[in-house]
Every structure is written in structure tokens, then in C-alpha cells.
């Protein structure tokens, strides 16, 4: 009996060793065919520019095509569902973002994917701050004055966002909560129409991404009251953070982008992919182009992205619940 158990144990060890060996060999060979990067947004936006810029560098490094596939619609649900159901072989990659992967779980009762269970994080690549802006000829000169007006006129100060449940919507709600005020949310279909109305003073402020808002600030048409990141933007060094403007601590609301793969993808492939993404992020051409959009370069390990993602999911659920934001 003991001999049989020893033989069985030896066979089990051999089986595990063989499995690990096959996985390592598969990762060493990977990639041997084109890789598909699925993006939940249409062409032309910050995420699209980021995905295409990095995909080009990976194509050069691996000698295989890395193709960006835009699958917009349903607040990112279509793209995320497609990747969640894809084969975990390293040939389908998701461009993850704040809205679909941290806010959707907070505002939808049911989703056809689970951000934390259906995907394995690869790398966080960028953080893109928002800018709180008002018209250049608005009487509101700084964020502290805006908050004072909101306290004096509860519910009468309006802020525009890129849509219900968007990052800018939740960023405005977080600002209201931390500043102890009640502002009236006005949803739009994207940053552009919200900026049109803040320029025309139809609304008091808007919260576009740095990419969308910076040209209007640079031209003098809009006044930047604050940036929503923890640190100031090099492109707008005179614009304070929300914490600095209000004398508080802990406010941060940034749009972010990263890459994830279906759960079950070989850890060796994830590690290989992570290494190449980090190398691409150090490329001067990549860094210059991303920073010109107002992006802050991230990078790091899959574990660091996983920890960041879990913090974001918890944070935005708390904000959504507090503001009673639901999309179903």
C-alpha cells in the first residue's frame, strides 16, 4: 500500500511538473498569432490614442500584429462581456477603464461580467485627471468660491458631466460629499456638449478630462478652478488640486486606463505582457504623446493594478450609494 501511495505521489508530482513545463513553453512561444485589444470606446478618444500607441510598440517588439478593435456601446458593457467570454490564451486583451470596470459595478444591479472575477489585471498604464472648469467671464474665480455659493444656494449650482454614471458624474458627486454641499447634476452625451454649455454659462461648471478641457483653458475661454488628481498637472502648474483649493485631504477622481485579460490566462503570459507594456511606457515617444494629453504615466506590476482596481471598485460604490446613482 505504501509503495502504491509513493508511486501515485510521484506520478502526481510529474503531472504538476509537466503542466508547469507546458505552460512555460506556451508562454515562451507566445505570441504566434495576432493579438486583439478590445476597446469599449469609439476611435479618437484618449483611450483609443493610448491603446493604439502602445499596441504599435508591442507589434514591433513581438513581430506579431496587435490590432485595436473598437467596440463601443452600453457604457462599455459590450466590450467587457466579449473579453470576459473570450479564450484565456493571451490573444484577447481588454483596455480597462474607470467607467466600465469600477463605476459600472456600482451603478448596475446586474452585469454580464464581473470586473474582479472575470479578468486578470496586467498593468495600469495611465491616469488622466479631470479639470473643474467654468467660463472665463464667470463671477466664480476659484473652487472655494464655488463651494460657498453652493452652500448658500443648495441645489442651484449646476455641474455638467459626460453622462449619467460617468467618471465626471461621480467625480462631481464626490466633490459635493467631501465639500458638504448639494450641486445639481446635468448629464450630457460626452465632454464636448458639456463644455459648450459651460462656455455659454448654461451651467456653472463642468468636469471634462484634461485632454478635452485643456485646449479651452489654454485659449483663455475657460477658467480652471482645480484638477482632480492628487498632484498638479505639469501642463497647468498654476491650477491647484481640489485638496489644495479647499484645504481638505483625500480627494482624487481620475480617469484611468489599463490592460486586463480573461481569467485563466497563463501567469507566464501575463508576466511577459506586463514586462513589454512597462518597457513601452518608458519609450520617450510614448511618454511625450501621453503626457501631452494630460495623462500621468503609471506602469507597475499586475499585483499593483489589482490592488488599485479593488480600491477603485470599493470607492465608487460608496460614492454611488451615497448619491443614489443607479442606471437600471
C-alpha positions in Angstrom: 0.0 0.0 0.0 2.7 2.4 1.0 4.6 1.6 -2.3 1.4 2.4 -4.3 1.0 5.7 -2.5 4.6 6.6 -3.2 4.1 5.8 -6.9 0.9 7.8 -7.0 2.6 10.7 -5.3 5.4 10.6 -7.8 3.1 10.5 -10.7 1.2 13.5 -9.3 4.4 15.4 -9.0 5.3 14.5 -12.5 1.9 15.7 -13.7 2.3 19.0 -12.0 5.8 19.4 -13.3 4.6 18.6 -16.8 1.7 21.1 -16.6 4.0 23.8 -15.4 6.5 22.9 -18.1 3.9 23.1 -20.8 2.6 26.4 -19.6 6.1 27.8 -19.5 6.7 26.5 -23.1 3.5 28.0 -24.3 4.4 31.4 -22.7 7.8 31.2 -24.3 6.3 30.7 -27.8 3.5 33.3 -27.3 2.7 35.2 -29.3 2.5 33.3 -32.5 -0.6 35.0 -34.0 -2.2 38.4 -34.0 -3.4 39.9 -30.6 -6.7 41.7 -30.3 -7.0 44.7 -28.0 -10.7 45.3 -27.4 -11.6 48.9 -26.5 -15.0 50.0 -25.1 -14.9 53.4 -26.8 -15.1 54.8 -30.4 -11.9 55.9 -32.3 -10.3 59.2 -31.5 -10.6 59.5 -27.7 -7.9 59.4 -25.1 -8.2 55.6 -24.5 -8.1 54.9 -28.3 -5.0 57.0 -28.7 -3.3 55.2 -25.7 -4.3 51.8 -26.9 -3.0 52.4 -30.5 0.2 54.0 -29.4 1.1 51.1 -27.1 -0.2 48.4 -29.5 2.2 49.7 -32.2 5.2 49.3 -29.8 4.1 45.8 -28.8 3.8 44.8 -32.5 7.3 46.0 -33.1 8.6 44.1 -30.1 6.8 40.8 -30.7 6.7 40.7 -34.5 3.0 40.0 -34.4 0.2 42.3 -35.2 -1.5 43.9 -32.2 -4.9 45.1 -33.5 -7.2 47.6 -31.7 -10.8 46.7 -32.0 -13.3 49.4 -31.0 -16.5 48.0 -29.6 -18.4 51.0 -28.1 -21.8 50.9 -26.6 -23.8 50.3 -23.4 -21.3 52.1 -21.1 -18.6 49.6 -22.0 -20.7 46.5 -21.3 -20.4 45.2 -24.8 -16.6 45.2 -24.9 -16.2 43.8 -21.4 -18.7 41.0 -22.0 -16.9 40.0 -25.2 -13.5 39.8 -23.5 -14.9 38.0 -20.4 -16.1 35.2 -22.7 -13.0 35.0 -24.8 -10.5 32.2 -24.7 -7.9 32.8 -22.0 -5.0 32.3 -24.3 -3.3 35.7 -24.3 -4.7 36.7 -27.7 -7.6 38.8 -26.5 -6.9 41.8 -24.3 -9.2 44.4 -22.7 -8.5 48.1 -22.4 -10.0 48.6 -19.0 -11.2 51.9 -17.8 -12.7 53.7 -14.8 -16.3 53.7 -16.1 -16.8 50.1 -17.3 -14.6 48.5 -14.7 -15.0 50.5 -11.5 -18.2 52.5 -11.8 -20.5 50.1 -13.7 -20.3 47.6 -10.8 -21.5 50.3 -8.5 -24.4 51.6 -10.6 -25.8 48.5 -12.3 -27.6 45.8 -10.3 -26.6 43.1 -12.9 -23.8 42.9 -15.4 -22.8 40.2 -17.8 -19.2 40.4 -16.4 -17.6 40.7 -13.0 -14.6 43.1 -13.0 -12.8 41.3 -10.2 -13.6 37.7 -11.1 -13.7 37.5 -14.9 -10.4 39.4 -15.7 -6.8 39.2 -14.6 -5.1 42.6 -14.4 -1.9 43.0 -16.5 -0.9 46.7 -16.0 -2.2 50.1 -15.2 -0.9 52.4 -17.9 -2.3 55.9 -17.3 -4.2 58.2 -15.0 -6.0 61.1 -16.7 -7.2 63.8 -14.3 -10.3 65.8 -14.8 -10.4 69.6 -14.7 -13.1 71.6 -12.9 -13.8 74.4 -15.3 -16.1 77.5 -15.6 -16.5 80.2 -18.2 -13.7 82.7 -18.3 -16.2 85.5 -17.7 -18.0 83.7 -14.8 -18.1 85.5 -11.5 -16.7 82.3 -9.9 -13.0 82.9 -9.5 -11.9 79.8 -7.6 -13.2 76.5 -6.2 -13.7 77.8 -2.7 -16.0 80.5 -4.0 -18.0 77.8 -5.9 -18.4 75.8 -2.7 -19.5 78.9 -0.8 -22.2 79.6 -3.5 -23.3 76.0 -3.4 -23.8 76.2 0.4 -25.7 79.5 0.1 -27.9 78.1 -2.8 -28.4 74.4 -2.2 -29.2 72.5 -5.4 -28.9 75.6 -7.6 -25.3 75.3 -8.6 -25.1 73.1 -11.7 -22.3 70.8 -12.8 -22.1 69.1 -16.2 -20.8 65.6 -16.8 -20.1 63.3 -19.7 -23.3 61.3 -18.8 -25.2 59.6 -16.0 -22.8 57.2 -14.2 -19.7 58.6 -16.0 -16.5 59.3 -14.2 -17.2 63.0 -14.3 -20.6 62.5 -12.8 -19.3 60.5 -9.9 -16.3 62.9 -9.5 -18.9 65.8 -9.1 -20.8 63.8 -6.5 -17.6 63.0 -4.6 -16.8 66.7 -4.6 -20.3 67.6 -3.3 -19.9 65.0 -0.5 -16.4 66.0 0.6 -17.2 69.7 0.4 -20.5 69.3 2.3 -22.7 70.8 -0.5 -25.5 69.8 -2.8 -25.0 70.6 -6.5 -27.4 69.8 -9.3 -26.0 67.3 -11.9 -26.7 67.9 -15.6 -25.7 64.9 -17.8 -24.5 65.2 -21.4 -23.5 62.8 -24.1 -19.8 63.3 -23.7 -17.4 66.1 -22.7 -17.9 68.3 -25.8 -21.6 69.2 -25.3 -21.0 69.9 -21.6 -18.1 72.2 -22.5 -20.4 74.0 -25.0 -22.9 74.8 -22.2 -20.3 75.9 -19.6 -18.8 78.2 -22.2 -22.3 79.7 -22.8 -22.9 79.8 -19.0 -25.9 77.4 -19.3 -24.3 75.5 -16.4 -21.9 76.7 -13.7 -19.1 74.2 -14.1 -18.1 71.1 -16.0 -15.7 68.3 -15.2 -14.1 67.2 -18.5 -10.9 65.1 -18.8 -7.7 67.1 -19.1 -7.5 66.1 -22.8 -10.9 67.6 -23.5 -10.7 70.7 -21.3 -7.1 71.8 -21.6 -7.3 73.4 -25.0 -10.1 75.7 -23.8 -8.2 76.6 -20.7 -5.0 77.4 -22.7 -7.0 79.5 -25.1 -8.5 81.6 -22.2 -12.1 80.6 -22.9 -12.4 78.6 -19.7 -11.1 79.1 -16.2 -9.7 76.1 -14.5 -10.7 76.0 -10.8 -8.9 72.8 -9.9 -7.6 69.5 -11.1 -9.0 66.3 -9.6 -5.6 64.4 -9.2 -3.5 64.2 -6.1 -0.8 66.4 -7.7 -0.8 69.3 -10.0 -0.5 68.8 -13.8 2.8 69.9 -15.3 0.8 71.4 -18.2 -1.2 73.5 -15.8 1.2 74.3 -13.0 -0.8 77.2 -11.6 -4.0 75.2 -11.2 -4.4 73.8 -7.7 -5.6 70.3 -6.8 -9.1 70.0 -5.1 -7.3 69.3 -1.8 -5.2 72.4 -2.1 -8.1 74.6 -3.3 -10.4 73.6 -0.4 -7.9 72.8 2.3 -9.1 69.2 2.6 -7.4 65.8 2.2 -8.1 62.7 0.2 -9.9 63.9 -2.9 -8.9 62.1 -6.1 -11.0 61.3 -9.2 -9.1 60.3 -12.2 -10.0 58.6 -15.4 -7.6 55.7 -15.8 -6.7 53.1 -18.4 -5.1 49.7 -18.0 -5.0 46.3 -19.7 -6.6 43.0 -18.5 -7.0 39.5 -19.9 -9.6 36.8 -19.3 -9.2 35.0 -16.1 -7.4 31.7 -16.6 -4.7 33.2 -18.9 -1.3 31.7 -18.1 0.6 33.7 -15.4 3.7 33.4 -17.6 1.9 35.2 -20.5 0.6 37.9 -18.1 4.2 38.5 -16.8 5.6 38.6 -20.4 2.8 41.0 -21.4 3.3 43.2 -18.3 7.1 43.4 -18.9 6.6 44.6 -22.5 3.9 47.2 -21.6 6.2 48.7 -18.9 9.1 48.9 -21.5 6.7 50.7 -23.9 5.7 53.2 -21.2 9.4 54.1 -20.8 9.7 55.0 -24.5 10.3 58.8 -24.8 7.9 59.0 -27.8 5.1 57.2 -25.9 5.6 59.3 -22.7 5.7 62.6 -24.6 2.5 61.8 -26.5 0.6 60.5 -23.5 1.7 63.4 -21.3 0.7 65.9 -24.0 -2.9 64.6 -23.5 -2.7 65.4 -19.8 -2.1 61.8 -18.8 0.1 60.7 -15.9 2.2 57.6 -16.7 1.6 54.7 -14.4 3.0 51.2 -15.1 3.9 48.7 -12.5 3.1 45.1 -11.6 -0.2 43.1 -12.2 -0.5 42.9 -8.4 -0.3 46.7 -8.0 -3.0 47.1 -10.7 -5.2 44.5 -8.9 -4.9 46.4 -5.6 -5.6 49.7 -7.3 -8.7 48.2 -9.1 -10.1 46.8 -5.9 -9.7 50.2 -4.2 -11.5 51.9 -7.1 -14.4 49.5 -7.1 -15.0 50.0 -3.4 -14.5 53.7 -3.5 -17.0 54.4 -6.4 -19.6 52.0 -4.9 -19.5 54.1 -1.7 -19.9 57.3 -3.8 -22.7 55.9 -6.0 -24.6 54.6 -3.0 -24.3 57.9 -1.1 -25.6 59.9 -4.2 -28.2 57.2 -5.0 -26.8 56.9 -8.6 -28.4 53.9 -10.4 -28.6 53.0 -14.1 -31.0 50.1 -14.1 
